[in-house]
Amino acid sequence: MIKKLFKLTALLIIISAFAVAWYWNEYNVYLQMPITLPESNASQYLFSVNKGERAQHIAKNLNKQNLIQHPHYFRLYARLSRKAVKIKAGEYVLKPGMTVVDVIDLFVSGTVNQYSLTIVEGWTVNEALTQITNDATLMKTPDFSLPLDSKSKEKLSKKLNSQYKNLEGLLYPDTYKFPKGTNDFQFLKRSYDNMQKVLTEEWAKREKDTPLKSAYEALILASIVEKESGVSSERSKIAGVFIRRMNIKMRLQSDPTIIYGMGDRYKGNIRRKDINEKTAYNTYQIPRLPPTPIAIPGREAIHAVLHPDKGKSLYFVADGTGGHVFTNNLKDHNKAVRSYLRKTRSKKNKKR
């Protein structure tokens, strides 16, 4: 009887050993197998780990979404490797060829999916804020509610701790990467802080003989240069014209300032009466800089007004190809204007 019991026990031990060995082998093989994406031809799949979610719930969700077949293996590896407590919340990009180990390592790394949104040089603050509020990947906050009237923008300015009520020109143009769950105010603050950083850096390196009295004046002039510059290489030349005009108390006479001052009344062309209208921004009429920027300038435009071209030109006019003709006196300027008008009429006649 004892012999039979011993043999039975030995058999059970052998069977158990084989079962454990088989399970362990199956477990290790599974860990190295690629996960399956719901669509076989998909290049990626977005999967979210919620804040405070435990490994067993993550495994269950992966299984529900047909990404893994054996959630218990996922849970077991996460615990045995002690990675379960290191998993970070966020939205992750799962790709073909990734194994269960790769997926857990990704969750531990916290390398979440990044969305992008671009703020473009030359945009007005209204254009930038509209783009931010309309972006589907940003989580909305009460600070943004279209239409963006002056009161709501003043509220935003105050929340940003800005000394200026008008946010025009105070956002930095760039392509921003951000994870899911970022709210629109967080995005805005990042852009605002970037502009403060860039402006401070560029103002500290300014040429000492500049007629610009503050970094904010540099921002205002940079916004005009940004709107006038069709060719990036001309920023310094255009800035040079405006700086020389400021030095001799000559009006800036910039068309974009007329347009900005007109607001919604601008319909695509500037008339003589628009030039003669005295708005707070029309630099044909005011003998100084406008009270605020007229658009969002980039670092290059800010740098240009603080390190302007050292030439002698006081005038510039479009050359019809995106660039400008620069001249030193009114006679040559008028000649360049007539040449531009002839080219414009010639192009119109060819289209007819």
C-alpha positions as CSV (number, residue, x, y, z in Angstrom):
1,M,0.0,0.0,0.0
2,I,2.8,2.3,1.0
3,K,4.6,1.4,-2.3
4,K,1.5,2.2,-4.3
5,L,1.1,5.5,-2.5
6,F,4.8,6.4,-3.1
7,K,4.5,5.6,-6.8
8,L,1.3,7.6,-7.1
9,T,2.9,10.6,-5.3
10,A,6.0,10.3,-7.5
11,L,3.8,10.2,-10.6
12,L,1.9,13.3,-9.4
13,I,5.2,15.1,-8.8
14,I,6.4,14.2,-12.3
15,I,3.1,15.3,-13.8
16,S,3.1,18.5,-11.8
17,A,6.7,19.2,-12.8
18,F,5.8,18.6,-16.5
19,A,2.8,20.9,-16.1
20,V,4.8,23.6,-14.5
21,A,7.5,23.3,-17.1
22,W,4.9,23.4,-19.9
23,Y,3.2,26.4,-18.3
24,W,6.5,28.2,-17.8
25,N,7.5,27.5,-21.4
26,E,4.1,28.6,-22.7
27,Y,4.4,31.8,-20.5
28,N,7.9,32.7,-21.9
29,V,6.9,31.9,-25.5
30,Y,3.8,34.1,-25.1
31,L,5.8,37.0,-23.7
32,Q,7.9,37.1,-26.9
33,M,5.0,36.8,-29.3
34,P,3.9,39.9,-31.1
35,I,0.6,41.5,-30.0
36,T,-2.2,41.6,-32.6
37,L,-3.7,44.9,-33.7
38,P,-7.5,44.8,-34.2
39,E,-7.0,45.7,-37.9
40,S,-4.3,43.6,-39.5
41,N,-3.0,46.3,-41.8
42,A,-3.0,49.0,-39.1
43,S,0.3,50.8,-38.5
44,Q,-0.5,51.7,-34.9
45,Y,-3.2,51.5,-32.2
46,L,-3.9,54.0,-29.5
47,F,-4.4,52.5,-26.0
48,S,-5.1,54.4,-22.8
49,V,-4.0,53.6,-19.3
50,N,-6.1,55.4,-16.8
51,K,-4.8,57.0,-13.7
52,G,-4.5,54.6,-10.8
53,E,-5.4,51.6,-13.0
54,R,-3.9,48.3,-11.8
55,A,-2.2,45.7,-13.9
56,Q,-5.1,43.3,-13.9
57,H,-7.5,46.0,-15.2
58,I,-5.0,47.0,-17.9
59,A,-4.6,43.3,-18.9
60,K,-8.4,43.0,-19.1
61,N,-8.8,46.1,-21.2
62,L,-6.0,44.9,-23.6
63,N,-7.8,41.6,-23.9
64,K,-11.2,43.3,-24.5
65,Q,-9.7,45.3,-27.3
66,N,-8.3,42.1,-28.9
67,L,-4.7,43.2,-28.4
68,I,-3.6,40.2,-26.2
69,Q,-5.1,36.7,-25.8
70,H,-3.9,35.7,-22.3
71,P,-4.4,38.6,-19.8
72,H,-3.2,36.4,-16.9
73,Y,0.3,36.1,-18.5
74,F,0.4,39.9,-18.8
75,R,-0.6,40.3,-15.2
76,L,1.9,37.7,-14.0
77,Y,4.8,39.2,-15.9
78,A,4.0,42.7,-14.6
79,R,4.0,41.4,-11.0
80,L,7.0,39.1,-11.2
81,S,9.1,41.8,-12.9
82,R,7.9,44.4,-10.3
83,K,7.0,46.7,-13.2
84,A,3.3,46.7,-12.3
85,V,3.8,49.6,-9.7
86,K,5.8,51.6,-12.2
87,I,3.2,51.8,-15.0
88,K,2.2,55.4,-15.8
89,A,-1.1,56.7,-17.0
90,G,-1.5,58.1,-20.5
91,E,-2.3,57.4,-24.1
92,Y,0.2,55.0,-25.8
93,V,1.0,54.1,-29.4
94,L,1.1,50.3,-29.8
95,K,2.7,49.1,-33.1
96,P,2.9,45.8,-35.0
97,G,5.7,43.6,-33.8
98,M,5.6,44.7,-30.2
99,T,5.6,41.9,-27.6
100,V,3.9,41.9,-24.2
101,V,7.2,42.8,-22.6
102,D,7.6,45.7,-25.0
103,V,4.1,46.9,-24.2
104,I,4.7,46.8,-20.4
105,D,8.1,48.6,-20.8
106,L,6.3,51.3,-22.9
107,F,3.8,51.8,-20.1
108,V,6.6,52.0,-17.5
109,S,8.6,54.5,-19.6
110,G,5.7,57.0,-19.7
111,T,6.4,57.7,-23.4
112,V,2.9,58.8,-24.3
113,N,1.4,59.7,-27.6
114,Q,2.1,63.3,-28.7
115,Y,-0.3,65.5,-30.6
116,S,0.9,68.6,-32.4
117,L,-0.5,72.1,-33.1
118,T,1.2,74.9,-34.9
119,I,1.0,78.6,-34.2
120,V,2.1,80.4,-37.3
121,E,4.2,83.6,-37.6
122,G,2.1,86.5,-38.7
123,W,-1.2,85.2,-37.2
124,T,-3.2,87.6,-35.0
125,V,-4.0,86.5,-31.4
126,N,-7.6,85.9,-32.6
127,E,-6.4,83.5,-35.2
128,A,-4.2,81.7,-32.8
129,L,-6.8,81.4,-30.0
130,T,-9.4,80.2,-32.5
131,Q,-7.0,77.5,-33.7
132,I,-6.4,76.4,-30.1
133,T,-10.1,76.4,-29.1
134,N,-11.0,74.4,-32.2
135,D,-8.3,71.7,-31.8
136,A,-10.1,68.5,-31.0
137,T,-7.3,67.0,-29.0
138,L,-7.2,69.8,-26.4
139,M,-9.4,69.5,-23.4
140,K,-11.5,72.7,-23.2
141,T,-11.6,75.0,-20.1
142,P,-14.0,77.8,-19.3
143,D,-11.3,80.4,-20.2
144,F,-11.9,79.7,-23.8
145,S,-15.4,80.3,-25.1
146,L,-16.0,81.7,-28.6
147,P,-16.5,84.5,-29.6
148,L,-13.3,85.7,-27.9
149,D,-14.3,89.2,-26.9
150,S,-12.0,91.8,-25.2
151,K,-13.3,90.9,-21.7
152,S,-12.4,87.2,-22.1
153,K,-9.0,88.1,-23.5
154,E,-8.3,90.4,-20.6
155,K,-9.3,87.6,-18.3
156,L,-6.8,85.3,-20.0
157,S,-4.1,88.0,-19.8
158,K,-4.7,88.4,-16.1
159,K,-4.5,84.6,-15.5
160,L,-1.2,84.5,-17.4
161,N,0.1,87.3,-15.0
162,S,0.8,89.4,-18.1
163,Q,1.2,93.2,-17.5
164,Y,-0.6,93.8,-20.8
165,K,-4.3,93.6,-21.2
166,N,-4.0,92.9,-25.0
167,L,-2.4,89.5,-25.8
168,E,-1.6,90.5,-29.4
169,G,1.9,89.3,-30.3
170,L,2.5,87.7,-26.9
171,L,2.2,84.0,-28.1
172,Y,5.3,82.3,-29.5
173,P,4.9,80.8,-33.0
174,D,6.0,77.1,-33.1
175,T,4.9,73.6,-33.5
176,Y,3.9,72.3,-30.1
177,K,3.8,68.7,-29.0
178,F,1.5,67.7,-26.2
179,P,-0.1,64.6,-24.7
180,K,-3.8,63.8,-24.6
181,G,-5.5,65.5,-21.6
182,T,-3.6,68.8,-22.1
183,N,-6.1,71.6,-21.7
184,D,-6.2,74.8,-23.8
185,F,-5.0,77.1,-21.0
186,Q,-1.9,74.9,-20.4
187,F,-1.2,75.1,-24.1
188,L,-1.6,78.9,-24.1
189,K,0.6,79.4,-21.1
190,R,3.4,77.4,-22.7
191,S,3.2,79.5,-25.8
192,Y,3.1,82.7,-23.8
193,D,6.0,81.7,-21.5
194,N,8.1,80.8,-24.6
195,M,7.6,84.3,-26.0
196,Q,8.6,85.9,-22.7
197,K,11.8,83.7,-22.7
198,V,12.7,84.5,-26.4
199,L,11.9,88.2,-26.0
200,T,14.1,88.4,-22.8
201,E,17.0,86.6,-24.5
202,E,16.9,88.8,-27.6
203,W,16.5,92.1,-25.7
204,A,19.5,91.2,-23.6
205,K,21.6,90.9,-26.8
206,R,20.3,94.0,-28.5
207,E,22.4,96.7,-30.1
208,K,22.8,99.4,-27.6
209,D,22.1,102.3,-30.0
210,T,18.6,101.1,-30.8
211,P,15.8,103.7,-30.6
212,L,13.5,101.0,-29.1
213,K,13.0,101.8,-25.4
214,S,11.7,98.4,-24.2
215,A,11.4,94.8,-25.1
216,Y,7.7,95.4,-25.7
217,E,8.5,98.1,-28.3
218,A,10.8,95.6,-30.0
219,L,7.9,93.1,-30.1
220,I,5.6,95.7,-31.6
221,L,8.1,96.6,-34.4
222,A,8.9,92.9,-34.9
223,S,5.2,92.2,-35.6
224,I,5.2,94.9,-38.3
225,V,8.4,93.5,-39.8
226,E,6.8,90.0,-39.7
227,K,3.8,91.2,-41.7
228,E,5.9,93.1,-44.2
229,S,8.4,90.2,-44.9
230,G,7.4,88.0,-47.8
231,V,11.0,86.7,-48.0
232,S,12.7,85.7,-44.7
233,S,16.1,87.0,-45.9
234,E,14.7,90.5,-46.1
235,R,13.6,90.9,-42.4
236,S,16.8,92.6,-41.4
237,K,16.6,95.0,-44.4
238,I,13.0,95.9,-43.6
239,A,13.9,96.3,-39.9
240,G,16.7,98.6,-41.0
241,V,14.3,100.9,-42.9
242,F,12.0,101.2,-39.9
243,I,14.8,101.8,-37.4
244,R,16.3,104.5,-39.6
245,R,12.9,106.2,-39.9
246,M,12.5,106.1,-36.1
247,N,15.9,107.7,-35.7
248,I,15.0,110.7,-37.9
249,K,11.4,111.0,-36.6
250,M,9.9,109.8,-39.9
251,R,6.6,107.9,-39.8
252,L,6.8,104.2,-40.4
253,Q,4.0,104.2,-43.1
254,S,3.4,100.4,-43.0
255,D,0.4,99.1,-44.9
256,P,-0.2,96.2,-42.4
257,T,-0.8,98.7,-39.6
258,I,-3.6,100.3,-41.7
259,I,-5.2,96.9,-42.2
260,Y,-4.9,96.0,-38.5
261,G,-6.5,99.3,-37.5
262,M,-9.4,98.7,-39.9
263,G,-10.2,95.3,-38.3
264,D,-13.2,93.6,-39.9
265,R,-13.7,96.6,-42.3
266,Y,-10.7,95.5,-44.4
267,K,-12.0,93.8,-47.6
268,G,-8.8,93.1,-49.4
269,N,-7.6,96.5,-50.6
270,I,-6.4,99.7,-49.1
271,R,-8.0,102.9,-50.4
272,R,-6.9,106.5,-50.2
273,K,-9.4,107.2,-47.4
274,D,-8.1,104.2,-45.4
275,I,-4.6,105.7,-45.6
276,N,-5.9,109.1,-44.4
277,E,-8.0,107.6,-41.6
278,K,-6.4,108.2,-38.2
279,T,-6.7,105.0,-36.2
280,A,-4.5,104.1,-33.2
281,Y,-2.6,101.7,-35.5
282,N,-2.3,103.6,-38.8
283,T,1.4,104.5,-39.0
284,Y,0.8,106.8,-42.0
285,Q,-1.0,109.0,-39.5
286,I,0.6,108.4,-36.1
287,P,4.2,109.6,-35.5
288,R,5.2,106.6,-33.4
289,L,4.8,102.9,-33.0
290,P,1.3,101.4,-32.6
291,P,0.1,100.8,-29.0
292,T,0.4,97.0,-29.4
293,P,1.8,94.4,-31.8
294,I,-0.3,93.8,-34.9
295,A,0.5,90.0,-35.2
296,I,2.7,87.2,-33.8
297,P,6.3,87.7,-34.7
298,G,8.9,84.9,-34.7
299,R,12.4,85.0,-33.2
300,E,13.9,86.0,-36.5
301,A,11.8,89.1,-36.7
302,I,12.6,90.1,-33.1
303,H,16.3,89.5,-33.8
304,A,16.1,91.6,-36.9
305,V,14.7,94.7,-35.2
306,L,17.4,94.5,-32.6
307,H,20.1,93.9,-35.1
308,P,18.9,95.8,-38.2
309,D,20.7,96.0,-41.6
310,K,23.2,99.0,-41.6
311,G,22.3,100.2,-45.1
312,K,20.9,103.6,-46.1
313,S,17.5,102.8,-47.5
314,L,14.4,104.6,-46.2
315,Y,11.9,103.1,-48.6
316,F,10.8,99.7,-49.9
317,V,8.1,98.5,-52.3
318,A,7.0,95.1,-53.5
319,D,8.8,93.8,-56.6
320,G,5.9,91.5,-57.7
321,T,7.8,88.3,-56.9
322,G,7.3,88.2,-53.1
323,G,10.4,90.4,-52.3
324,H,11.0,94.1,-52.3
325,V,12.9,96.9,-54.0
326,F,14.8,99.0,-51.4
327,T,15.6,102.7,-52.2
328,N,17.4,105.5,-50.4
329,N,15.3,108.5,-51.5
330,L,11.7,109.4,-52.4
331,K,12.5,109.9,-56.1
332,D,13.9,106.4,-56.6
333,H,11.1,105.0,-54.4
334,N,8.4,106.5,-56.7
335,K,10.2,105.1,-59.7
336,A,10.1,101.6,-58.1
337,V,6.4,102.1,-57.3
338,R,5.6,102.9,-60.9
339,S,7.6,99.9,-62.0
340,Y,5.6,97.7,-59.6
341,L,2.3,99.1,-60.8
342,R,3.2,98.5,-64.5
343,K,4.0,94.8,-63.7
344,T,0.7,94.5,-61.8
345,R,-1.3,95.9,-64.7
346,S,0.6,93.7,-67.2
347,K,-0.3,90.6,-65.2
348,K,-3.9,91.6,-65.0
349,N,-4.1,92.2,-68.8
350,K,-2.6,88.7,-69.4
351,K,-5.3,87.1,-67.3
352,R,-8.1,88.7,-69.3
